[in-house]
């Protein structure tokens, strides 16, 4: 399974930033499908808020740092909001949100920063996003549209915070395939190990017949502590014969991170 760049047209990313937050516009990647390489904003009354996650995530490498500085930005009023754990390292719960009207995913930190990234994925169904601290110290985010997922991270520069793409070994944004639409994998997820969440890509292949059972594997994705780069780690077999109705197969075909909350569009 190719995971250094699990192929999907790379979205143009716009990081919205004001005072105290880095501004950056990332140009689209020119990667082809065949290339191998290897949040304190308070929710408004009209916005749905999802209950906090009970997931056990790895502490952020920046756990002794102050939270991301307030930047005066407000999240879109129609956004779906979920209370997440500590994403910026100040020990306080933050929020993630997704706005369908603005097509943005974002983090609203307890310290007052609102950081967003535009969702330019083209899938016609539901688009979703989640964020979590993972093993190694980085806080990562995945935005998915059912066809594939784009990997981002919370990055700091000179005390300012921004959501930026995570780059693969070739310098392109790290991507995951879904449902083997390009033959590279079926999903992205996290697996708890040694008290931390391990990020990785799933691949589910039918064994014997097209209707299954399915051999499900998980290839770990190792993200640098600063969240800037990612490389592939070892591949393990999660289930050699997962049933077509099993939770294992459902997870392997999705974009999830243990019980970390997911925010999404309506899919309409």
Secondary structure, 3 states (H helix, E strand, C coil): CCCCCCCCCCCCEEEECCCCECCEEECCCCCCCCCCCCCCCCCCCCCCEECCCCCCCCCCCCCCCCCCCCCCCCCCCCCEEEECCCCCCCCCCCEEEEECCCCEEEEECCCCCEEEEECCCCCCCCCEEEEEECCCCCEEEEEECCCEEEEEEEEEECCEEEEEECECCCCCECEEECCCCCCCCCEEEEEEECCEEEEEEEEEEECCCCCCCEEEEEEEEEECCCCCEEEEEEEEEEEEEECCCCHHHHHHCCECCCCCCCEECCCC
